[in-house]
Amino acid sequence: MREEDAARGPALAVAVPCWNEAARLRGDVFARTLAAHPDWRFVFVDDGSSDGTGEALEALARRDPERIAVLRLPRNRGKAEAVRQGVLAAAAGGAPHVAFLDADLSTGPEDLAALLAEAGRSGALVVCGSRVRLLGRRIERRAVRHYLGRVFATAASLTLGLPVYDTQCGAKLFRNGPDLAAVFGRPFNSTWTFDVELLGRYLLRLGGVNALPGGLCAIVEHPLAAWADVAGSKVRPRHFFTGLFELLRIRRLLRSRTYRALFGPDR
């Protein structure tokens, strides 16, 4: 790492939740990403893996200990908690922006640069990757996942009261600061749909989506250049029904006085 990059500090810190990813972990891709972006950092979270993931991550960290950290949870807590703890650990390093990315690299690290550029252009506090099939973009999803995803996205939009296209993409970026600390400061009540809950928390915290000066949007979606289903995914069609049940719970939470007091604007 160049001395001037170390002095300047990280521009982006990325949390990567991992559970039994030893066979799919692409250390070479992460290494190339750091070579292309010397002011990025990665925090890998081993969520109580039982297949050697922790050892693989430790070996990866030894290749670049200044820019790769490993957080090992003593037992499996689920993706929501792994992301939450990873984001908080990444934010503690002081980077102005923090992101999380799925370990299977269905979204490539290069798309994080596009999310970061969108945050700079729009000034948004949250930039969500969105898997939109457009001409010139390579979004490859199995048909059943695509159509179930569209039904779920409609239900998520109704839950949040937002015209959001894709809440579940595993690539999201946040401006570091008090809002991020408040939103991620408490464990999520949902598992498969924690993305919806975290967006709901931001809405409560900000008092609405158009919270920037001039009524500009504080939460934006950015279409990804590429996304592909990766073999070995832990998401199954049955989780669609689990997700719908969780949406009902999230809807009740967002309307409850206690939850709104926890995540509403600072008084």
Residue frames as qw, qx, qy, qz and C-alpha x, y, z in Angstrom:
[[0.000, 0.887, 0.461, 0.000, 0.00, 0.00, 0.00],
 [0.388, 0.555, -0.036, 0.735, 1.33, 3.43, -0.90],
 [0.324, -0.210, -0.505, 0.772, 2.30, 5.71, 1.99],
 [0.186, -0.055, -0.053, -0.980, 0.01, 8.52, 0.78],
 [0.577, -0.297, -0.594, -0.476, -2.96, 6.12, 0.73],
 [0.554, -0.320, -0.676, 0.366, -2.28, 5.07, 4.31],
 [0.155, -0.127, -0.287, 0.937, -2.10, 8.69, 5.42],
 [0.342, -0.136, -0.283, -0.886, -5.33, 9.60, 3.66],
 [0.442, 0.048, 0.736, -0.510, -7.23, 6.68, 5.14],
 [0.260, 0.258, 0.897, 0.249, -9.85, 4.47, 3.50],
 [0.293, 0.027, -0.234, -0.926, -12.42, 5.95, 1.13],
 [0.791, -0.105, -0.268, -0.540, -14.62, 2.87, 1.39],
 [0.190, -0.282, 0.897, -0.282, -14.84, 0.06, 3.92],
 [0.686, 0.035, -0.478, -0.547, -16.71, -3.07, 2.83],
 [0.539, -0.239, 0.712, -0.381, -18.24, -5.69, 5.12],
 [0.573, 0.210, -0.687, -0.394, -18.48, -9.20, 3.63],
 [0.721, -0.275, 0.462, -0.437, -20.59, -11.72, 5.60],
 [0.463, 0.352, -0.794, -0.177, -19.40, -15.31, 5.22],
 [0.720, -0.226, 0.528, -0.389, -20.94, -18.57, 6.34],
 [0.762, 0.011, 0.633, 0.133, -19.44, -21.83, 5.07],
 [0.511, 0.831, -0.050, -0.216, -17.95, -20.11, 2.04],
 [0.502, -0.543, 0.577, 0.346, -14.61, -21.92, 1.92],
 [0.613, 0.213, 0.678, 0.345, -15.37, -23.57, -1.43],
 [0.348, 0.796, 0.421, 0.260, -16.62, -20.34, -3.05],
 [0.285, -0.869, 0.011, 0.404, -14.33, -17.71, -1.55],
 [0.680, 0.608, 0.115, 0.394, -12.59, -15.84, -4.39],
 [0.524, -0.677, 0.018, 0.516, -9.54, -14.41, -2.69],
 [0.492, 0.072, 0.409, 0.765, -8.01, -13.57, -6.06],
 [0.064, 0.733, 0.468, 0.490, -10.93, -11.27, -6.94],
 [0.403, -0.891, -0.184, 0.102, -10.72, -9.41, -3.63],
 [0.615, -0.403, 0.211, 0.644, -6.94, -9.06, -4.04],
 [0.361, 0.344, 0.453, 0.739, -7.35, -7.58, -7.53],
 [0.137, -0.867, -0.407, -0.254, -10.00, -5.20, -6.19],
 [0.507, -0.790, -0.023, 0.345, -7.63, -3.89, -3.53],
 [0.566, -0.105, 0.356, 0.736, -4.88, -3.51, -6.13],
 [0.182, 0.557, 0.485, 0.649, -7.25, -1.41, -8.26],
 [0.301, -0.820, -0.170, -0.457, -8.54, 0.59, -5.27],
 [0.517, 0.179, -0.585, 0.598, -5.70, 1.19, -2.78],
 [0.154, -0.229, 0.385, -0.881, -7.96, 3.27, -0.51],
 [0.773, -0.257, -0.287, -0.505, -10.55, 0.53, 0.05],
 [0.150, -0.332, 0.851, -0.378, -10.68, -1.85, 3.01],
 [0.687, -0.162, -0.589, -0.394, -12.50, -5.17, 3.54],
 [0.366, -0.306, 0.694, -0.539, -13.89, -6.57, 6.78],
 [0.573, -0.022, -0.758, -0.312, -14.81, -10.25, 6.41],
 [0.558, -0.327, 0.449, -0.616, -17.21, -11.66, 8.99],
 [0.354, 0.067, -0.929, -0.079, -16.97, -15.39, 9.65],
 [0.613, -0.303, 0.063, -0.727, -20.46, -16.20, 10.92],
 [0.668, -0.288, 0.617, -0.300, -19.61, -19.31, 12.91],
 [0.719, 0.426, -0.448, -0.319, -18.60, -21.35, 9.86],
 [0.811, -0.323, 0.479, -0.094, -17.83, -25.07, 10.21],
 [0.889, 0.406, 0.177, 0.115, -16.06, -25.70, 6.91],
 [0.693, -0.108, 0.157, 0.696, -12.73, -23.90, 7.15],
 [0.215, 0.862, 0.258, 0.379, -14.00, -20.48, 6.08],
 [0.404, -0.908, 0.064, 0.086, -12.36, -18.83, 9.08],
 [0.697, -0.352, 0.394, 0.484, -8.97, -20.28, 8.26],
 [0.533, 0.477, 0.441, 0.543, -9.32, -19.27, 4.60],
 [0.007, -0.956, -0.172, -0.239, -10.17, -15.72, 5.64],
 [0.554, -0.765, 0.202, 0.261, -7.24, -15.53, 8.04],
 [0.690, -0.020, 0.444, 0.571, -4.92, -16.64, 5.24],
 [0.325, 0.735, 0.366, 0.469, -6.38, -13.95, 2.97],
 [0.263, -0.963, -0.054, -0.035, -5.92, -11.30, 5.67],
 [0.690, -0.494, 0.271, 0.454, -2.25, -12.22, 6.08],
 [0.597, 0.381, 0.383, 0.594, -1.69, -11.21, 2.45],
 [0.105, 0.525, 0.091, 0.840, -2.68, -7.59, 3.22],
 [0.383, -0.457, -0.698, 0.397, -3.25, -7.12, 6.98],
 [0.068, -0.228, -0.155, 0.959, -3.56, -3.33, 6.72],
 [0.391, 0.105, -0.266, -0.875, -6.54, -3.53, 4.38],
 [0.676, -0.163, -0.633, -0.340, -8.16, -6.86, 5.20],
 [0.270, -0.307, 0.671, -0.618, -9.61, -7.61, 8.63],
 [0.508, -0.181, -0.810, -0.228, -11.45, -10.70, 9.84],
 [0.449, -0.294, 0.410, -0.737, -14.17, -10.66, 12.47],
 [0.400, -0.027, -0.910, -0.104, -15.00, -14.16, 13.72],
 [0.628, -0.364, 0.096, -0.681, -18.33, -14.69, 15.46],
 [0.239, -0.322, 0.884, -0.241, -18.20, -17.58, 17.96],
 [0.399, 0.283, 0.869, -0.081, -21.42, -19.11, 16.64],
 [0.104, 0.332, 0.642, 0.684, -23.70, -18.79, 13.65],
 [0.086, 0.428, 0.437, -0.786, -25.91, -15.71, 14.09],
 [0.460, 0.685, 0.565, 0.028, -27.38, -15.41, 10.58],
 [0.481, 0.416, 0.255, 0.728, -26.66, -13.02, 7.74],
 [0.138, -0.895, -0.227, -0.358, -28.52, -10.08, 9.30],
 [0.600, -0.783, 0.078, 0.147, -26.33, -10.08, 12.41],
 [0.749, -0.072, 0.274, 0.599, -23.16, -10.81, 10.43],
 [0.316, 0.645, 0.273, 0.640, -23.86, -7.82, 8.19],
 [0.323, -0.914, -0.137, -0.202, -24.73, -5.62, 11.15],
 [0.692, -0.627, 0.160, 0.321, -21.55, -6.40, 13.05],
 [0.680, 0.149, 0.325, 0.640, -19.45, -6.19, 9.91],
 [0.170, 0.797, 0.254, 0.521, -20.84, -2.77, 8.98],
 [0.447, -0.894, -0.002, -0.045, -20.21, -1.43, 12.48],
 [0.759, -0.373, 0.258, 0.468, -16.65, -2.77, 12.45],
 [0.544, 0.412, 0.342, 0.646, -16.05, -1.29, 9.00],
 [0.037, -0.904, -0.207, -0.371, -17.49, 2.08, 10.06],
 [0.631, -0.738, 0.000, 0.237, -15.21, 2.18, 13.11],
 [0.705, -0.015, 0.234, 0.669, -12.23, 2.64, 10.76],
 [0.068, -0.658, -0.068, 0.746, -13.48, 6.10, 9.84],
 [0.241, 0.151, 0.669, 0.687, -14.12, 5.62, 6.11],
 [0.286, 0.166, 0.054, -0.942, -16.65, 8.18, 4.80],
 [0.764, 0.103, -0.244, -0.588, -18.64, 5.40, 3.14],
 [0.361, -0.214, 0.891, -0.174, -19.36, 1.83, 4.22],
 [0.681, 0.185, -0.411, -0.578, -20.85, -0.97, 2.13],
 [0.619, -0.197, 0.749, -0.129, -21.71, -4.63, 2.38],
 [0.526, 0.449, -0.570, -0.444, -21.28, -7.23, -0.33],
 [0.961, -0.091, 0.140, -0.221, -22.24, -10.90, -0.61],
 [0.463, -0.554, 0.656, 0.219, -19.28, -13.27, -0.34],
 [0.733, 0.243, 0.615, 0.162, -20.36, -15.30, -3.38],
 [0.130, -0.398, 0.365, 0.831, -19.69, -12.25, -5.60],
 [0.357, 0.597, 0.704, 0.141, -22.98, -12.55, -7.44],
 [0.150, 0.986, 0.049, 0.052, -22.44, -8.80, -7.46],
 [0.770, 0.219, -0.149, 0.581, -18.82, -8.08, -8.33],
 [0.439, -0.575, -0.203, 0.660, -16.70, -5.63, -6.30],
 [0.261, 0.107, 0.333, 0.900, -16.41, -3.42, -9.38],
 [0.173, -0.677, -0.559, -0.446, -20.06, -2.48, -8.95],
 [0.460, -0.677, -0.365, 0.444, -19.20, -0.96, -5.58],
 [0.323, -0.159, 0.166, 0.918, -17.27, 1.72, -7.44],
 [0.094, -0.433, -0.548, -0.710, -20.48, 2.58, -9.31],
 [0.438, -0.723, -0.534, 0.009, -22.44, 2.78, -6.03],
 [0.482, -0.488, -0.142, 0.714, -19.75, 5.03, -4.55],
 [0.176, 0.089, 0.349, 0.916, -19.86, 7.27, -7.62],
 [0.248, -0.610, -0.603, -0.450, -23.65, 7.47, -7.35],
 [0.485, -0.688, -0.411, 0.350, -23.35, 8.52, -3.70],
 [0.374, -0.303, 0.075, 0.873, -20.94, 11.27, -4.72],
 [0.032, 0.278, 0.517, 0.809, -23.17, 12.44, -7.57],
 [0.373, -0.606, -0.554, -0.431, -26.49, 12.41, -5.72],
 [0.101, -0.456, 0.473, -0.747, -25.34, 13.00, -2.16],
 [0.796, -0.320, -0.337, -0.388, -27.59, 10.12, -1.06],
 [0.438, -0.575, 0.595, -0.351, -27.11, 8.58, 2.37],
 [0.680, -0.043, 0.730, -0.058, -27.96, 5.09, 1.09],
 [0.475, 0.477, -0.505, -0.541, -27.32, 3.63, -2.37],
 [0.765, -0.022, 0.613, -0.198, -28.85, 0.22, -3.08],
 [0.005, -0.242, 0.818, 0.521, -27.69, -1.99, -5.89],
 [0.679, 0.318, 0.332, -0.573, -30.66, -3.00, -8.04],
 [0.361, -0.066, 0.860, 0.355, -30.91, -6.01, -10.34],
 [0.523, 0.621, 0.197, -0.549, -32.79, -4.47, -13.26],
 [0.634, 0.150, 0.638, 0.409, -32.75, -6.25, -16.60],
 [0.274, 0.858, 0.002, -0.434, -31.93, -3.50, -19.08],
 [0.796, 0.563, -0.003, 0.224, -30.30, -3.48, -22.49],
 [0.349, 0.728, -0.400, 0.435, -26.54, -3.33, -22.05],
 [0.376, -0.540, 0.605, -0.449, -26.60, -4.90, -18.57],
 [0.548, 0.129, -0.823, -0.082, -25.98, -8.55, -17.71],
 [0.502, -0.261, 0.524, -0.637, -28.51, -9.59, -15.08],
 [0.547, 0.096, -0.795, -0.245, -28.79, -13.39, -15.06],
 [0.434, -0.180, 0.640, -0.608, -31.37, -14.87, -12.68],
 [0.018, 0.172, 0.976, 0.131, -33.21, -18.16, -12.76],
 [0.268, -0.402, -0.479, -0.733, -36.81, -17.65, -13.84],
 [0.549, -0.577, -0.605, 0.002, -38.35, -18.85, -10.59],
 [0.461, -0.400, -0.299, 0.733, -36.19, -16.51, -8.52],
 [0.077, 0.122, 0.230, 0.962, -36.92, -13.60, -10.84],
 [0.372, -0.476, -0.510, -0.613, -40.70, -13.94, -10.69],
 [0.594, -0.573, -0.519, 0.225, -40.82, -14.69, -6.97],
 [0.422, -0.194, -0.142, 0.874, -38.54, -11.70, -6.53],
 [0.075, -0.308, -0.300, -0.900, -40.92, -9.41, -8.37],
 [0.536, -0.602, -0.529, -0.267, -43.83, -10.50, -6.14],
 [0.619, -0.461, -0.369, 0.518, -41.70, -9.99, -3.05],
 [0.291, 0.050, 0.037, 0.955, -40.52, -6.57, -4.28],
 [0.277, -0.523, -0.400, -0.700, -44.14, -5.45, -4.62],
 [0.652, -0.613, -0.446, 0.026, -44.87, -6.58, -1.06],
 [0.578, -0.260, -0.199, 0.748, -41.72, -4.83, 0.20],
 [0.093, 0.310, 0.204, 0.924, -42.73, -1.62, -1.59],
 [0.469, -0.624, -0.419, -0.463, -46.12, -1.71, 0.12],
 [0.704, -0.478, -0.390, 0.353, -44.47, -2.36, 3.48],
 [0.472, -0.219, -0.063, 0.852, -42.15, 0.63, 3.15],
 [0.211, 0.871, 0.338, -0.289, -44.48, 2.90, 1.21],
 [0.088, -0.683, 0.451, 0.568, -41.74, 3.38, -1.40],
 [0.824, 0.516, -0.050, -0.229, -41.56, 2.52, -5.11],
 [0.279, -0.629, 0.710, 0.151, -38.45, 0.41, -4.50],
 [0.744, 0.384, -0.430, -0.338, -37.55, -2.11, -7.21],
 [0.828, 0.110, -0.522, 0.172, -35.11, -4.42, -5.41],
 [0.477, -0.786, 0.253, -0.300, -34.65, -4.46, -1.64],
 [0.926, -0.301, 0.227, 0.014, -32.81, -7.80, -1.52],
 [0.691, 0.607, -0.270, 0.284, -29.73, -7.18, -3.65],
 [0.807, -0.475, -0.119, 0.329, -26.66, -8.01, -1.56],
 [0.512, 0.138, 0.009, 0.848, -24.78, -4.80, -2.38],
 [0.156, -0.919, -0.328, -0.152, -25.60, -1.62, -0.48],
 [0.495, 0.211, -0.207, 0.817, -23.58, 1.47, 0.40],
 [0.346, -0.847, -0.401, 0.047, -24.06, 3.97, 3.23],
 [0.170, 0.743, -0.258, 0.594, -22.63, 7.30, 4.27],
 [0.584, -0.176, -0.624, 0.488, -20.78, 6.81, 7.54],
 [0.072, -0.377, 0.185, -0.905, -22.02, 8.85, 10.48],
 [0.320, -0.056, 0.629, -0.706, -24.70, 9.09, 13.18],
 [0.763, 0.159, -0.069, -0.623, -27.50, 7.80, 10.95],
 [0.692, 0.255, -0.673, -0.055, -25.60, 4.62, 10.13],
 [0.128, 0.210, -0.804, 0.541, -24.67, 4.13, 13.80],
 [0.513, 0.004, 0.405, -0.757, -28.31, 4.48, 14.85],
 [0.801, 0.220, -0.256, -0.495, -29.72, 2.17, 12.17],
 [0.744, 0.225, -0.624, 0.073, -27.16, -0.60, 12.75],
 [0.092, -0.507, 0.606, -0.606, -26.85, -0.08, 16.49],
 [0.643, -0.115, 0.578, -0.489, -29.47, -2.69, 17.43],
 [0.255, -0.024, 0.935, 0.245, -29.94, -6.25, 16.11],
 [0.429, 0.015, -0.438, -0.790, -32.50, -6.70, 13.38],
 [0.626, 0.005, 0.562, -0.540, -35.78, -8.42, 14.17],
 [0.860, 0.430, 0.027, -0.273, -35.86, -10.13, 10.76],
 [0.670, -0.321, 0.582, 0.331, -33.53, -12.62, 9.12],
 [0.550, 0.289, 0.614, 0.487, -34.18, -13.14, 5.39],
 [0.184, 0.804, 0.387, 0.412, -35.71, -9.67, 4.95],
 [0.471, -0.608, -0.200, 0.608, -33.45, -7.59, 7.16],
 [0.302, 0.124, 0.320, 0.889, -32.73, -5.35, 4.13],
 [0.189, -0.667, -0.501, -0.519, -36.33, -4.15, 4.26],
 [0.545, -0.732, -0.353, 0.209, -36.09, -3.52, 7.98],
 [0.512, -0.315, 0.021, 0.799, -32.89, -1.51, 7.65],
 [0.105, 0.351, 0.390, 0.845, -34.46, 0.68, 4.94],
 [0.385, -0.736, -0.497, -0.252, -37.47, 1.13, 7.22],
 [0.582, -0.579, -0.229, 0.523, -35.16, 2.23, 10.02],
 [0.347, -0.006, 0.199, 0.917, -33.55, 4.80, 7.74],
 [0.119, -0.574, -0.497, -0.639, -36.99, 6.14, 6.79],
 [0.511, -0.757, -0.401, 0.064, -37.91, 6.56, 10.46],
 [0.593, -0.384, -0.052, 0.706, -34.55, 8.12, 11.26],
 [0.252, 0.063, 0.312, 0.914, -34.70, 10.60, 8.38],
 [0.297, 0.466, 0.404, -0.729, -38.41, 11.34, 8.61],
 [0.700, 0.627, 0.219, -0.262, -38.96, 10.21, 5.01],
 [0.813, 0.158, 0.328, 0.454, -37.04, 9.43, 1.86],
 [0.368, 0.731, 0.132, 0.559, -36.83, 13.01, 0.54],
 [0.586, -0.744, -0.196, 0.255, -34.75, 14.15, 3.50],
 [0.591, -0.048, 0.105, 0.798, -31.84, 15.93, 1.80],
 [0.013, 0.552, 0.083, -0.829, -31.75, 19.71, 1.31],
 [0.318, 0.294, -0.431, -0.791, -34.10, 20.75, -1.48],
 [0.824, 0.100, 0.278, -0.484, -36.19, 17.64, -0.98],
 [0.494, 0.486, -0.691, -0.204, -33.67, 15.40, -2.74],
 [0.938, -0.159, -0.236, -0.200, -33.83, 11.66, -2.23],
 [0.329, -0.705, 0.602, -0.178, -31.70, 10.29, 0.61],
 [0.635, -0.107, 0.765, 0.023, -32.11, 6.65, -0.50],
 [0.545, 0.576, -0.317, -0.520, -31.53, 5.79, -4.15],
 [0.884, 0.044, 0.459, 0.072, -31.26, 2.65, -6.25],
 [0.141, 0.698, -0.541, -0.448, -28.51, 2.15, -8.82],
 [0.945, 0.265, -0.006, -0.191, -28.92, -0.52, -11.55],
 [0.622, -0.473, 0.558, 0.280, -26.03, -2.98, -11.47],
 [0.336, 0.589, -0.568, -0.467, -23.96, -3.58, -14.57],
 [0.594, 0.155, -0.773, -0.158, -23.93, -7.34, -13.95],
 [0.547, -0.309, 0.595, -0.501, -25.36, -9.92, -11.56],
 [0.637, 0.156, -0.697, -0.290, -25.55, -13.70, -11.75],
 [0.881, -0.382, 0.084, -0.264, -26.87, -16.56, -9.64],
 [0.168, 0.588, -0.780, 0.133, -23.91, -18.41, -8.14],
 [0.772, -0.108, -0.618, -0.105, -24.04, -22.15, -7.47],
 [0.501, -0.111, -0.672, 0.535, -24.35, -22.99, -3.80],
 [0.221, -0.429, 0.051, -0.874, -26.68, -20.16, -2.83],
 [0.067, -0.130, -0.865, 0.480, -28.31, -20.66, 0.58],
 [0.440, 0.223, 0.167, -0.854, -31.53, -18.96, -0.55],
 [0.116, 0.181, 0.956, 0.198, -34.30, -21.39, -1.48],
 [0.245, -0.396, -0.496, -0.733, -37.81, -20.79, -2.90],
 [0.493, -0.577, -0.647, 0.078, -39.30, -21.66, 0.50],
 [0.358, -0.302, -0.284, 0.837, -37.62, -18.59, 1.95],
 [0.094, -0.335, -0.372, -0.861, -40.00, -16.52, -0.19],
 [0.528, -0.603, -0.517, -0.301, -42.82, -17.48, 2.18],
 [0.594, -0.430, -0.368, 0.572, -40.65, -16.87, 5.23],
 [0.253, 0.043, 0.072, 0.964, -39.92, -13.44, 3.81],
 [0.277, -0.508, -0.438, -0.688, -43.59, -12.58, 3.35],
 [0.618, -0.612, -0.484, 0.094, -44.27, -13.50, 6.98],
 [0.526, -0.290, -0.182, 0.779, -41.37, -11.32, 8.07],
 [0.075, 0.328, 0.262, 0.905, -42.71, -8.40, 6.02],
 [0.459, -0.675, -0.464, -0.345, -45.90, -8.48, 8.07],
 [0.658, -0.538, -0.301, 0.433, -43.82, -8.31, 11.23],
 [0.406, -0.010, 0.063, 0.912, -41.72, -5.44, 9.85],
 [0.126, -0.556, -0.406, -0.715, -44.88, -3.55, 8.91],
 [0.574, -0.717, -0.392, -0.049, -46.12, -3.83, 12.50],
 [0.647, -0.339, -0.149, 0.667, -42.73, -2.79, 13.89],
 [0.278, 0.224, 0.192, 0.914, -42.48, 0.31, 11.71],
 [0.302, -0.619, -0.357, -0.631, -45.89, 1.40, 12.97],
 [0.656, -0.536, -0.486, 0.213, -45.24, 0.67, 16.65],
 [0.178, -0.963, 0.050, -0.196, -44.62, 3.53, 19.05],
 [0.730, -0.572, 0.293, 0.234, -41.69, 1.76, 20.72],
 [0.750, 0.170, 0.370, 0.521, -39.87, 1.06, 17.45],
 [0.278, 0.827, 0.195, 0.448, -40.46, 4.58, 16.17],
 [0.392, -0.910, 0.129, -0.038, -39.02, 5.96, 19.40],
 [0.796, -0.331, 0.346, 0.370, -35.92, 3.80, 19.00],
 [0.584, 0.119, 0.481, 0.644, -35.17, 4.74, 15.39],
 [0.188, 0.912, 0.349, 0.106, -36.87, 8.09, 14.93],
 [0.364, 0.716, -0.153, 0.577, -34.95, 11.38, 14.55],
 [0.472, -0.127, -0.514, 0.705, -32.76, 12.52, 17.44],
 [0.202, -0.883, -0.416, -0.085, -34.63, 14.85, 19.71]]
